[in-house]
């Protein structure tokens, strides 16, 4: 019976694992590495690991990135099951 009580108390101490808890635990921040450390203490960036974003040319696009607060409010009718099953 004492083992059960001891197990319940041990389980009650466990919370969210953070980088502040645990001796040899490094949670990280999901950023990944962009290179490697050298034996002299410097850091070498590997360009194949660097994130690059491909953005299309939007010069002739009529859309704007933001909606003005002065735009008119509009109401959308709720969708029904018949609207999804209707064949045109």
PDB file of N, CA, C and O in Angstrom, chain B, residues numbered from 101:
ATOM      1  N   UNK B 101       0.823  -1.198   0.000  1.00  0.00           N
ATOM      2  CA  UNK B 101       0.000   0.000   0.000  1.00  0.00           C
ATOM      3  C   UNK B 101       0.865   1.259   0.000  1.00  0.00           C
ATOM      4  O   UNK B 101       0.506   2.271  -0.602  1.00  0.00           O
ATOM      5  N   UNK B 102       1.988   1.184   0.670  1.00  0.00           N
ATOM      6  CA  UNK B 102       2.856   2.353   0.717  1.00  0.00           C
ATOM      7  C   UNK B 102       3.428   2.677  -0.658  1.00  0.00           C
ATOM      8  O   UNK B 102       3.653   3.842  -0.983  1.00  0.00           O
ATOM      9  N   UNK B 103       3.668   1.627  -1.476  1.00  0.00           N
ATOM     10  CA  UNK B 103       4.193   1.865  -2.814  1.00  0.00           C
ATOM     11  C   UNK B 103       3.182   2.618  -3.677  1.00  0.00           C
ATOM     12  O   UNK B 103       3.561   3.461  -4.491  1.00  0.00           O
ATOM     13  N   UNK B 104       1.916   2.316  -3.501  1.00  0.00           N
ATOM     14  CA  UNK B 104       0.869   2.987  -4.272  1.00  0.00           C
ATOM     15  C   UNK B 104       0.800   4.456  -3.889  1.00  0.00           C
ATOM     16  O   UNK B 104       0.715   5.327  -4.754  1.00  0.00           O
ATOM     17  N   UNK B 105       0.837   4.724  -2.606  1.00  0.00           N
ATOM     18  CA  UNK B 105       0.782   6.114  -2.140  1.00  0.00           C
ATOM     19  C   UNK B 105       2.027   6.865  -2.602  1.00  0.00           C
ATOM     20  O   UNK B 105       1.933   8.016  -3.026  1.00  0.00           O
ATOM     21  N   UNK B 106       3.193   6.221  -2.522  1.00  0.00           N
ATOM     22  CA  UNK B 106       4.427   6.860  -2.962  1.00  0.00           C
ATOM     23  C   UNK B 106       4.372   7.147  -4.462  1.00  0.00           C
ATOM     24  O   UNK B 106       4.844   8.190  -4.915  1.00  0.00           O
ATOM     25  N   UNK B 107       3.802   6.228  -5.225  1.00  0.00           N
ATOM     26  CA  UNK B 107       3.676   6.437  -6.670  1.00  0.00           C
ATOM     27  C   UNK B 107       2.741   7.579  -7.005  1.00  0.00           C
ATOM     28  O   UNK B 107       2.995   8.336  -7.943  1.00  0.00           O
ATOM     29  N   UNK B 108       1.645   7.716  -6.239  1.00  0.00           N
ATOM     30  CA  UNK B 108       0.721   8.820  -6.478  1.00  0.00           C
ATOM     31  C   UNK B 108       1.380  10.156  -6.178  1.00  0.00           C
ATOM     32  O   UNK B 108       1.184  11.130  -6.905  1.00  0.00           O
ATOM     33  N   UNK B 109       2.157  10.198  -5.111  1.00  0.00           N
ATOM     34  CA  UNK B 109       2.831  11.445  -4.771  1.00  0.00           C
ATOM     35  C   UNK B 109       3.907  11.796  -5.792  1.00  0.00           C
ATOM     36  O   UNK B 109       4.100  12.968  -6.114  1.00  0.00           O
ATOM     37  N   UNK B 110       4.602  10.794  -6.297  1.00  0.00           N
ATOM     38  CA  UNK B 110       5.606  11.070  -7.323  1.00  0.00           C
ATOM     39  C   UNK B 110       4.955  11.591  -8.592  1.00  0.00           C
ATOM     40  O   UNK B 110       5.471  12.513  -9.225  1.00  0.00           O
ATOM     41  N   UNK B 111       3.826  11.005  -8.967  1.00  0.00           N
ATOM     42  CA  UNK B 111       3.134  11.449 -10.170  1.00  0.00           C
ATOM     43  C   UNK B 111       2.568  12.847 -10.027  1.00  0.00           C
ATOM     44  O   UNK B 111       2.445  13.571 -11.014  1.00  0.00           O
ATOM     45  N   UNK B 112       2.222  13.234  -8.805  1.00  0.00           N
ATOM     46  CA  UNK B 112       1.662  14.553  -8.583  1.00  0.00           C
ATOM     47  C   UNK B 112       2.710  15.635  -8.773  1.00  0.00           C
ATOM     48  O   UNK B 112       2.367  16.781  -9.061  1.00  0.00           O
ATOM     49  N   UNK B 113       3.993  15.288  -8.616  1.00  0.00           N
ATOM     50  CA  UNK B 113       5.043  16.277  -8.769  1.00  0.00           C
ATOM     51  C   UNK B 113       5.330  16.572 -10.237  1.00  0.00           C
ATOM     52  O   UNK B 113       5.846  17.639 -10.569  1.00  0.00           O
ATOM     53  N   UNK B 114       5.003  15.643 -11.103  1.00  0.00           N
ATOM     54  CA  UNK B 114       5.326  15.842 -12.509  1.00  0.00           C
ATOM     55  C   UNK B 114       4.411  16.885 -13.125  1.00  0.00           C
ATOM     56  O   UNK B 114       3.187  16.788 -13.043  1.00  0.00           O
ATOM     57  N   UNK B 115       5.012  17.863 -13.729  1.00  0.00           N
ATOM     58  CA  UNK B 115       4.238  18.892 -14.408  1.00  0.00           C
ATOM     59  C   UNK B 115       4.728  19.024 -15.835  1.00  0.00           C
ATOM     60  O   UNK B 115       5.204  18.054 -16.425  1.00  0.00           O
ATOM     61  N   UNK B 116       4.615  20.188 -16.377  1.00  0.00           N
ATOM     62  CA  UNK B 116       5.084  20.454 -17.718  1.00  0.00           C
ATOM     63  C   UNK B 116       6.606  20.489 -17.703  1.00  0.00           C
ATOM     64  O   UNK B 116       7.204  21.169 -16.868  1.00  0.00           O
ATOM     65  N   UNK B 117       7.236  19.761 -18.622  1.00  0.00           N
ATOM     66  CA  UNK B 117       8.692  19.742 -18.676  1.00  0.00           C
ATOM     67  C   UNK B 117       9.182  21.006 -19.361  1.00  0.00           C
ATOM     68  O   UNK B 117       8.818  21.275 -20.506  1.00  0.00           O
ATOM     69  N   UNK B 118       9.988  21.768 -18.681  1.00  0.00           N
ATOM     70  CA  UNK B 118      10.558  22.981 -19.245  1.00  0.00           C
ATOM     71  C   UNK B 118      12.066  22.860 -19.258  1.00  0.00           C
ATOM     72  O   UNK B 118      12.624  21.898 -18.730  1.00  0.00           O
ATOM     73  N   UNK B 119      12.714  23.815 -19.850  1.00  0.00           N
ATOM     74  CA  UNK B 119      14.168  23.789 -19.893  1.00  0.00           C
ATOM     75  C   UNK B 119      14.771  24.101 -18.529  1.00  0.00           C
ATOM     76  O   UNK B 119      15.963  23.875 -18.322  1.00  0.00           O
ATOM     77  N   UNK B 120      13.986  24.608 -17.608  1.00  0.00           N
ATOM     78  CA  UNK B 120      14.480  24.921 -16.268  1.00  0.00           C
ATOM     79  C   UNK B 120      14.513  23.683 -15.382  1.00  0.00           C
ATOM     80  O   UNK B 120      15.223  23.664 -14.377  1.00  0.00           O
ATOM     81  N   UNK B 121      13.760  22.655 -15.739  1.00  0.00           N
ATOM     82  CA  UNK B 121      13.683  21.450 -14.918  1.00  0.00           C
ATOM     83  C   UNK B 121      14.547  20.359 -15.519  1.00  0.00           C
ATOM     84  O   UNK B 121      14.704  20.287 -16.738  1.00  0.00           O
ATOM     85  N   UNK B 122      15.088  19.537 -14.698  1.00  0.00           N
ATOM     86  CA  UNK B 122      15.887  18.418 -15.178  1.00  0.00           C
ATOM     87  C   UNK B 122      17.349  18.804 -15.333  1.00  0.00           C
ATOM     88  O   UNK B 122      17.672  19.924 -15.730  1.00  0.00           O
ATOM     89  N   UNK B 123      18.214  17.876 -15.020  1.00  0.00           N
ATOM     90  CA  UNK B 123      19.639  18.177 -15.062  1.00  0.00           C
ATOM     91  C   UNK B 123      20.209  18.148 -16.464  1.00  0.00           C
ATOM     92  O   UNK B 123      20.875  19.091 -16.892  1.00  0.00           O
ATOM     93  N   UNK B 124      19.952  17.082 -17.169  1.00  0.00           N
ATOM     94  CA  UNK B 124      20.545  16.901 -18.481  1.00  0.00           C
ATOM     95  C   UNK B 124      19.485  16.951 -19.562  1.00  0.00           C
ATOM     96  O   UNK B 124      19.500  16.145 -20.493  1.00  0.00           O
ATOM     97  N   UNK B 125      18.573  17.885 -19.444  1.00  0.00           N
ATOM     98  CA  UNK B 125      17.483  17.982 -20.395  1.00  0.00           C
ATOM     99  C   UNK B 125      17.526  19.345 -21.064  1.00  0.00           C
ATOM    100  O   UNK B 125      17.516  20.372 -20.387  1.00  0.00           O
ATOM    101  N   UNK B 126      17.573  19.359 -22.385  1.00  0.00           N
ATOM    102  CA  UNK B 126      17.518  20.599 -23.154  1.00  0.00           C
ATOM    103  C   UNK B 126      16.310  20.523 -24.065  1.00  0.00           C
ATOM    104  O   UNK B 126      16.285  19.740 -25.014  1.00  0.00           O
ATOM    105  N   UNK B 127      15.323  21.327 -23.778  1.00  0.00           N
ATOM    106  CA  UNK B 127      14.083  21.267 -24.535  1.00  0.00           C
ATOM    107  C   UNK B 127      14.247  21.850 -25.930  1.00  0.00           C
ATOM    108  O   UNK B 127      13.670  21.335 -26.888  1.00  0.00           O
ATOM    109  N   UNK B 128      15.016  22.903 -26.053  1.00  0.00           N
ATOM    110  CA  UNK B 128      15.197  23.533 -27.356  1.00  0.00           C
ATOM    111  C   UNK B 128      14.031  24.432 -27.703  1.00  0.00           C
ATOM    112  O   UNK B 128      13.075  24.548 -26.937  1.00  0.00           O
ATOM    113  N   UNK B 129      14.110  25.066 -28.856  1.00  0.00           N
ATOM    114  CA  UNK B 129      13.044  25.962 -29.287  1.00  0.00           C
ATOM    115  C   UNK B 129      12.634  25.710 -30.738  1.00  0.00           C
ATOM    116  O   UNK B 129      12.095  26.608 -31.385  1.00  0.00           O
ATOM    117  N   UNK B 130      12.878  24.515 -31.255  1.00  0.00           N
ATOM    118  CA  UNK B 130      12.426  24.042 -32.560  1.00  0.00           C
ATOM    119  C   UNK B 130      12.940  24.889 -33.718  1.00  0.00           C
ATOM    120  O   UNK B 130      12.292  24.944 -34.763  1.00  0.00           O
ATOM    121  N   UNK B 131      14.072  25.541 -33.564  1.00  0.00           N
ATOM    122  CA  UNK B 131      14.574  26.359 -34.653  1.00  0.00           C
ATOM    123  C   UNK B 131      15.501  25.587 -35.569  1.00  0.00           C
ATOM    124  O   UNK B 131      15.641  25.950 -36.737  1.00  0.00           O
ATOM    125  N   UNK B 132      16.133  24.543 -35.084  1.00  0.00           N
ATOM    126  CA  UNK B 132      17.049  23.782 -35.915  1.00  0.00           C
ATOM    127  C   UNK B 132      18.406  24.461 -35.999  1.00  0.00           C
ATOM    128  O   UNK B 132      18.577  25.589 -35.535  1.00  0.00           O
ATOM    129  N   UNK B 133      19.357  23.776 -36.586  1.00  0.00           N
ATOM    130  CA  UNK B 133      20.690  24.349 -36.700  1.00  0.00           C
ATOM    131  C   UNK B 133      20.908  24.870 -38.112  1.00  0.00           C
ATOM    132  O   UNK B 133      20.374  24.317 -39.074  1.00  0.00           O
ATOM    133  N   UNK B 134      21.691  25.933 -38.235  1.00  0.00           N
ATOM    134  CA  UNK B 134      22.022  26.483 -39.540  1.00  0.00           C
ATOM    135  C   UNK B 134      23.482  26.240 -39.875  1.00  0.00           C
ATOM    136  O   UNK B 134      23.969  26.758 -40.880  1.00  0.00           O
ATOM    137  N   UNK B 135      24.187  25.481 -39.077  1.00  0.00           N
ATOM    138  CA  UNK B 135      25.592  25.231 -39.332  1.00  0.00           C
ATOM    139  C   UNK B 135      26.150  24.309 -38.275  1.00  0.00           C
ATOM    140  O   UNK B 135      25.444  23.460 -37.732  1.00  0.00           O
ATOM    141  N   UNK B 136      27.443  24.488 -37.986  1.00  0.00           N
ATOM    142  CA  UNK B 136      28.083  23.638 -36.989  1.00  0.00           C
ATOM    143  C   UNK B 136      29.180  24.418 -36.274  1.00  0.00           C
ATOM    144  O   UNK B 136      29.722  25.390 -36.801  1.00  0.00           O
ATOM    145  N   UNK B 137      29.488  23.971 -35.074  1.00  0.00           N
ATOM    146  CA  UNK B 137      30.561  24.569 -34.292  1.00  0.00           C
ATOM    147  C   UNK B 137      31.881  23.921 -34.685  1.00  0.00           C
ATOM    148  O   UNK B 137      31.929  22.725 -34.972  1.00  0.00           O
ATOM    149  N   UNK B 138      32.944  24.705 -34.697  1.00  0.00           N
ATOM    150  CA  UNK B 138      34.261  24.170 -34.977  1.00  0.00           C
ATOM    151  C   UNK B 138      34.967  23.867 -33.662  1.00  0.00           C
ATOM    152  O   UNK B 138      34.483  24.238 -32.593  1.00  0.00           O
ATOM    153  N   UNK B 139      36.111  23.194 -33.741  1.00  0.00           N
ATOM    154  CA  UNK B 139      36.830  22.859 -32.515  1.00  0.00           C
ATOM    155  C   UNK B 139      37.498  24.085 -31.895  1.00  0.00           C
ATOM    156  O   UNK B 139      37.962  24.024 -30.756  1.00  0.00           O
ATOM    157  N   UNK B 140      37.552  25.200 -32.631  1.00  0.00           N
ATOM    158  CA  UNK B 140      38.156  26.427 -32.109  1.00  0.00           C
ATOM    159  C   UNK B 140      37.122  27.351 -31.472  1.00  0.00           C
ATOM    160  O   UNK B 140      37.479  28.422 -30.982  1.00  0.00           O
ATOM    161  N   UNK B 141      35.853  26.959 -31.471  1.00  0.00           N
ATOM    162  CA  UNK B 141      34.815  27.744 -30.818  1.00  0.00           C
ATOM    163  C   UNK B 141      34.051  28.667 -31.742  1.00  0.00           C
ATOM    164  O   UNK B 141      33.143  29.365 -31.289  1.00  0.00           O
ATOM    165  N   UNK B 142      34.382  28.693 -33.005  1.00  0.00           N
ATOM    166  CA  UNK B 142      33.623  29.538 -33.922  1.00  0.00           C
ATOM    167  C   UNK B 142      32.463  28.738 -34.511  1.00  0.00           C
ATOM    168  O   UNK B 142      32.321  27.544 -34.246  1.00  0.00           O
ATOM    169  N   UNK B 143      31.656  29.396 -35.295  1.00  0.00           N
ATOM    170  CA  UNK B 143      30.464  28.774 -35.875  1.00  0.00           C
ATOM    171  C   UNK B 143      30.508  28.961 -37.382  1.00  0.00           C
ATOM    172  O   UNK B 143      30.721  30.075 -37.862  1.00  0.00           O
ATOM    173  N   UNK B 144      30.311  27.893 -38.129  1.00  0.00           N
ATOM    174  CA  UNK B 144      30.328  27.936 -39.586  1.00  0.00           C
ATOM    175  C   UNK B 144      28.902  27.726 -40.081  1.00  0.00           C
ATOM    176  O   UNK B 144      28.277  26.713 -39.770  1.00  0.00           O
ATOM    177  N   UNK B 145      28.389  28.682 -40.852  1.00  0.00           N
ATOM    178  CA  UNK B 145      27.034  28.609 -41.375  1.00  0.00           C
ATOM    179  C   UNK B 145      27.037  27.773 -42.646  1.00  0.00           C
ATOM    180  O   UNK B 145      27.816  28.025 -43.565  1.00  0.00           O
ATOM    181  N   UNK B 146      26.157  26.775 -42.691  1.00  0.00           N
ATOM    182  CA  UNK B 146      25.986  25.938 -43.871  1.00  0.00           C
ATOM    183  C   UNK B 146      24.816  26.502 -44.669  1.00  0.00           C
ATOM    184  O   UNK B 146      23.674  26.461 -44.213  1.00  0.00           O
ATOM    185  N   UNK B 147      25.096  27.026 -45.855  1.00  0.00           N
ATOM    186  CA  UNK B 147      24.054  27.709 -46.629  1.00  0.00           C
ATOM    187  C   UNK B 147      22.952  26.773 -47.097  1.00  0.00           C
ATOM    188  O   UNK B 147      21.858  27.234 -47.422  1.00  0.00           O
ATOM    189  N   UNK B 148      23.211  25.465 -47.140  1.00  0.00           N
ATOM    190  CA  UNK B 148      22.149  24.539 -47.533  1.00  0.00           C
ATOM    191  C   UNK B 148      21.131  24.351 -46.412  1.00  0.00           C
ATOM    192  O   UNK B 148      20.032  23.854 -46.659  1.00  0.00           O
ATOM    193  N   UNK B 149      21.478  24.742 -45.179  1.00  0.00           N
ATOM    194  CA  UNK B 149      20.555  24.625 -44.053  1.00  0.00           C
ATOM    195  C   UNK B 149      19.796  25.920 -43.758  1.00  0.00           C
ATOM    196  O   UNK B 149      18.844  25.914 -42.978  1.00  0.00           O
ATOM    197  N   UNK B 150      20.206  27.020 -44.371  1.00  0.00           N
ATOM    198  CA  UNK B 150      19.567  28.311 -44.119  1.00  0.00           C
ATOM    199  C   UNK B 150      18.210  28.335 -44.797  1.00  0.00           C
ATOM    200  O   UNK B 150      18.088  27.937 -45.956  1.00  0.00           O
ATOM    201  N   UNK B 151      17.193  28.797 -44.091  1.00  0.00           N
ATOM    202  CA  UNK B 151      15.843  28.847 -44.657  1.00  0.00           C
ATOM    203  C   UNK B 151      15.746  29.982 -45.670  1.00  0.00           C
ATOM    204  O   UNK B 151      16.174  31.106 -45.405  1.00  0.00           O
ATOM    205  N   UNK B 152      15.186  29.676 -46.816  1.00  0.00           N
ATOM    206  CA  UNK B 152      14.927  30.690 -47.829  1.00  0.00           C
ATOM    207  C   UNK B 152      13.452  30.625 -48.190  1.00  0.00           C
ATOM    208  O   UNK B 152      12.875  29.542 -48.284  1.00  0.00           O
ATOM    209  N   UNK B 153      12.854  31.769 -48.389  1.00  0.00           N
ATOM    210  CA  UNK B 153      11.431  31.857 -48.697  1.00  0.00           C
ATOM    211  C   UNK B 153      11.272  32.364 -50.120  1.00  0.00           C
ATOM    212  O   UNK B 153      11.850  33.387 -50.486  1.00  0.00           O
ATOM    213  N   UNK B 154      10.496  31.659 -50.916  1.00  0.00           N
ATOM    214  CA  UNK B 154      10.227  32.052 -52.291  1.00  0.00           C
ATOM    215  C   UNK B 154       8.912  32.814 -52.300  1.00  0.00           C
ATOM    216  O   UNK B 154       7.860  32.267 -51.968  1.00  0.00           O
ATOM    217  N   UNK B 155       8.984  34.090 -52.687  1.00  0.00           N
ATOM    218  CA  UNK B 155       7.801  34.946 -52.704  1.00  0.00           C
ATOM    219  C   UNK B 155       7.486  35.279 -54.159  1.00  0.00           C
ATOM    220  O   UNK B 155       8.370  35.731 -54.888  1.00  0.00           O
ATOM    221  N   UNK B 156       6.247  35.067 -54.597  1.00  0.00           N
ATOM    222  CA  UNK B 156       5.917  35.374 -55.993  1.00  0.00           C
ATOM    223  C   UNK B 156       5.895  36.885 -56.230  1.00  0.00           C
ATOM    224  O   UNK B 156       5.792  37.671 -55.288  1.00  0.00           O
ATOM    225  N   UNK B 157       5.992  37.274 -57.490  1.00  0.00           N
ATOM    226  CA  UNK B 157       5.940  38.686 -57.866  1.00  0.00           C
ATOM    227  C   UNK B 157       4.495  39.163 -57.780  1.00  0.00           C
ATOM    228  O   UNK B 157       3.632  38.656 -58.497  1.00  0.00           O
ATOM    229  N   UNK B 158       4.229  40.117 -56.923  1.00  0.00           N
ATOM    230  CA  UNK B 158       2.858  40.576 -56.681  1.00  0.00           C
ATOM    231  C   UNK B 158       2.645  42.003 -57.178  1.00  0.00           C
ATOM    232  O   UNK B 158       1.790  42.710 -56.645  1.00  0.00           O
ATOM    233  N   UNK B 159       3.398  42.444 -58.185  1.00  0.00           N
ATOM    234  CA  UNK B 159       3.263  43.827 -58.642  1.00  0.00           C
ATOM    235  C   UNK B 159       1.933  44.069 -59.346  1.00  0.00           C
ATOM    236  O   UNK B 159       1.373  45.158 -59.223  1.00  0.00           O
ATOM    237  N   UNK B 160       1.412  43.092 -60.076  1.00  0.00           N
ATOM    238  CA  UNK B 160       0.156  43.300 -60.803  1.00  0.00           C
ATOM    239  C   UNK B 160      -1.043  42.723 -60.057  1.00  0.00           C
ATOM    240  O   UNK B 160      -2.113  42.577 -60.647  1.00  0.00           O
ATOM    241  N   UNK B 161      -0.897  42.398 -58.801  1.00  0.00           N
ATOM    242  CA  UNK B 161      -1.982  41.800 -58.026  1.00  0.00           C
ATOM    243  C   UNK B 161      -2.939  42.891 -57.559  1.00  0.00           C
ATOM    244  O   UNK B 161      -2.505  43.938 -57.078  1.00  0.00           O
ATOM    245  N   UNK B 162      -4.226  42.651 -57.699  1.00  0.00           N
ATOM    246  CA  UNK B 162      -5.228  43.629 -57.288  1.00  0.00           C
ATOM    247  C   UNK B 162      -5.580  43.524 -55.810  1.00  0.00           C
ATOM    248  O   UNK B 162      -6.177  44.444 -55.251  1.00  0.00           O
ATOM    249  N   UNK B 163      -5.222  42.427 -55.177  1.00  0.00           N
ATOM    250  CA  UNK B 163      -5.550  42.240 -53.769  1.00  0.00           C
ATOM    251  C   UNK B 163      -4.616  43.048 -52.882  1.00  0.00           C
ATOM    252  O   UNK B 163      -3.464  43.290 -53.241  1.00  0.00           O
ATOM    253  N   UNK B 164      -5.105  43.457 -51.742  1.00  0.00           N
ATOM    254  CA  UNK B 164      -4.313  44.194 -50.775  1.00  0.00           C
ATOM    255  C   UNK B 164      -4.085  43.310 -49.556  1.00  0.00           C
ATOM    256  O   UNK B 164      -4.910  42.443 -49.270  1.00  0.00           O
ATOM    257  N   UNK B 165      -2.999  43.505 -48.837  1.00  0.00           N
ATOM    258  CA  UNK B 165      -2.696  42.601 -47.738  1.00  0.00           C
ATOM    259  C   UNK B 165      -3.596  42.779 -46.517  1.00  0.00           C
ATOM    260  O   UNK B 165      -3.746  41.843 -45.731  1.00  0.00           O
ATOM    261  N   UNK B 166      -4.187  43.935 -46.342  1.00  0.00           N
ATOM    262  CA  UNK B 166      -4.990  44.188 -45.144  1.00  0.00           C
ATOM    263  C   UNK B 166      -6.372  44.680 -45.532  1.00  0.00           C
ATOM    264  O   UNK B 166      -6.582  45.192 -46.632  1.00  0.00           O
ATOM    265  N   UNK B 167      -7.311  44.516 -44.610  1.00  0.00           N
ATOM    266  CA  UNK B 167      -8.675  44.997 -44.806  1.00  0.00           C
ATOM    267  C   UNK B 167      -8.827  46.273 -44.003  1.00  0.00           C
ATOM    268  O   UNK B 167      -8.459  46.321 -42.829  1.00  0.00           O
ATOM    269  N   UNK B 168      -9.360  47.297 -44.624  1.00  0.00           N
ATOM    270  CA  UNK B 168      -9.528  48.579 -43.957  1.00  0.00           C
ATOM    271  C   UNK B 168     -10.608  48.475 -42.893  1.00  0.00           C
ATOM    272  O   UNK B 168     -11.580  47.737 -43.050  1.00  0.00           O
ATOM    273  N   UNK B 169     -10.430  49.219 -41.813  1.00  0.00           N
ATOM    274  CA  UNK B 169     -11.451  49.263 -40.762  1.00  0.00           C
ATOM    275  C   UNK B 169     -12.685  50.035 -41.220  1.00  0.00           C
ATOM    276  O   UNK B 169     -13.755  49.914 -40.623  1.00  0.00           O
ATOM    277  N   UNK B 170     -12.536  50.817 -42.267  1.00  0.00           N
ATOM    278  CA  UNK B 170     -13.664  51.602 -42.775  1.00  0.00           C
ATOM    279  C   UNK B 170     -14.504  50.834 -43.784  1.00  0.00           C
ATOM    280  O   UNK B 170     -15.469  51.382 -44.315  1.00  0.00           O
ATOM    281  N   UNK B 171     -14.163  49.585 -44.061  1.00  0.00           N
ATOM    282  CA  UNK B 171     -14.928  48.812 -45.042  1.00  0.00           C
ATOM    283  C   UNK B 171     -16.310  48.473 -44.478  1.00  0.00           C
ATOM    284  O   UNK B 171     -16.500  48.384 -43.266  1.00  0.00           O
ATOM    285  N   UNK B 172     -17.257  48.290 -45.383  1.00  0.00           N
ATOM    286  CA  UNK B 172     -18.629  47.979 -44.976  1.00  0.00           C
ATOM    287  C   UNK B 172     -18.700  46.571 -44.403  1.00  0.00           C
ATOM    288  O   UNK B 172     -18.024  45.658 -44.877  1.00  0.00           O
ATOM    289  N   UNK B 173     -19.521  46.412 -43.385  1.00  0.00           N
ATOM    290  CA  UNK B 173     -19.727  45.087 -42.805  1.00  0.00           C
ATOM    291  C   UNK B 173     -20.763  44.355 -43.646  1.00  0.00           C
ATOM    292  O   UNK B 173     -21.718  44.957 -44.136  1.00  0.00           O
ATOM    293  N   UNK B 174     -20.568  43.059 -43.807  1.00  0.00           N
ATOM    294  CA  UNK B 174     -21.506  42.268 -44.586  1.00  0.00           C
ATOM    295  C   UNK B 174     -21.827  41.008 -43.809  1.00  0.00           C
ATOM    296  O   UNK B 174     -21.039  40.548 -42.983  1.00  0.00           O
ATOM    297  N   UNK B 175     -23.002  40.457 -44.091  1.00  0.00           N
ATOM    298  CA  UNK B 175     -23.468  39.273 -43.395  1.00  0.00           C
ATOM    299  C   UNK B 175     -23.495  38.112 -44.373  1.00  0.00           C
ATOM    300  O   UNK B 175     -23.988  38.240 -45.494  1.00  0.00           O
ATOM    301  N   UNK B 176     -22.962  36.978 -43.940  1.00  0.00           N
ATOM    302  CA  UNK B 176     -22.939  35.785 -44.763  1.00  0.00           C
ATOM    303  C   UNK B 176     -23.984  34.820 -44.232  1.00  0.00           C
ATOM    304  O   UNK B 176     -24.056  34.564 -43.030  1.00  0.00           O
ATOM    305  N   UNK B 177     -24.800  34.284 -45.148  1.00  0.00           N
ATOM    306  CA  UNK B 177     -25.807  33.315 -44.730  1.00  0.00           C
ATOM    307  C   UNK B 177     -25.116  32.019 -44.322  1.00  0.00           C
ATOM    308  O   UNK B 177     -24.143  31.613 -44.958  1.00  0.00           O
ATOM    309  N   UNK B 178     -25.604  31.366 -43.272  1.00  0.00           N
ATOM    310  CA  UNK B 178     -24.966  30.105 -42.866  1.00  0.00           C
ATOM    311  C   UNK B 178     -25.162  29.027 -43.920  1.00  0.00           C
ATOM    312  O   UNK B 178     -26.185  28.985 -44.604  1.00  0.00           O
ATOM    313  N   UNK B 179     -24.174  28.164 -44.039  1.00  0.00           N
ATOM    314  CA  UNK B 179     -24.252  27.087 -45.033  1.00  0.00           C
ATOM    315  C   UNK B 179     -25.188  25.997 -44.530  1.00  0.00           C
ATOM    316  O   UNK B 179     -25.310  25.765 -43.327  1.00  0.00           O
ATOM    317  N   UNK B 180     -25.837  25.341 -45.466  1.00  0.00           N
ATOM    318  CA  UNK B 180     -26.696  24.218 -45.124  1.00  0.00           C
ATOM    319  C   UNK B 180     -26.149  22.961 -45.772  1.00  0.00           C
ATOM    320  O   UNK B 180     -25.290  23.034 -46.651  1.00  0.00           O
ATOM    321  N   UNK B 181     -26.635  21.824 -45.348  1.00  0.00           N
ATOM    322  CA  UNK B 181     -26.193  20.564 -45.911  1.00  0.00           C
ATOM    323  C   UNK B 181     -26.626  20.434 -47.369  1.00  0.00           C
ATOM    324  O   UNK B 181     -25.937  19.789 -48.159  1.00  0.00           O
ATOM    325  N   UNK B 182     -27.747  21.031 -47.733  1.00  0.00           N
ATOM    326  CA  UNK B 182     -28.243  20.958 -49.102  1.00  0.00           C
ATOM    327  C   UNK B 182     -27.311  21.719 -50.057  1.00  0.00           C
ATOM    328  O   UNK B 182     -27.171  21.339 -51.220  1.00  0.00           O
ATOM    329  N   UNK B 183     -26.688  22.771 -49.577  1.00  0.00           N
ATOM    330  CA  UNK B 183     -25.774  23.533 -50.429  1.00  0.00           C
ATOM    331  C   UNK B 183     -24.538  22.729 -50.786  1.00  0.00           C
ATOM    332  O   UNK B 183     -23.983  22.895 -51.873  1.00  0.00           O
ATOM    333  N   UNK B 184     -24.103  21.865 -49.893  1.00  0.00           N
ATOM    334  CA  UNK B 184     -22.930  21.043 -50.162  1.00  0.00           C
ATOM    335  C   UNK B 184     -23.255  19.850 -51.054  1.00  0.00           C
ATOM    336  O   UNK B 184     -22.411  19.409 -51.833  1.00  0.00           O
ATOM    337  N   UNK B 185     -24.454  19.335 -50.946  1.00  0.00           N
ATOM    338  CA  UNK B 185     -24.808  18.146 -51.717  1.00  0.00           C
ATOM    339  C   UNK B 185     -25.429  18.465 -53.055  1.00  0.00           C
ATOM    340  O   UNK B 185     -25.649  17.556 -53.856  1.00  0.00           O
ATOM    341  N   UNK B 186     -25.722  19.742 -53.330  1.00  0.00           N
ATOM    342  CA  UNK B 186     -26.336  20.125 -54.600  1.00  0.00           C
ATOM    343  C   UNK B 186     -25.328  19.965 -55.721  1.00  0.00           C
ATOM    344  O   UNK B 186     -24.181  20.397 -55.610  1.00  0.00           O
ATOM    345  N   UNK B 187     -25.771  19.333 -56.813  1.00  0.00           N
ATOM    346  CA  UNK B 187     -24.924  19.116 -57.984  1.00  0.00           C
ATOM    347  C   UNK B 187     -25.318  20.132 -59.022  1.00  0.00           C
ATOM    348  O   UNK B 187     -26.494  20.255 -59.364  1.00  0.00           O
ATOM    349  N   UNK B 188     -24.351  20.856 -59.523  1.00  0.00           N
ATOM    350  CA  UNK B 188     -24.650  21.881 -60.541  1.00  0.00           C
ATOM    351  C   UNK B 188     -24.396  21.359 -61.914  1.00  0.00           C
ATOM    352  O   UNK B 188     -24.592  22.077 -62.894  1.00  0.00           O
TER     353      UNK B 188
END
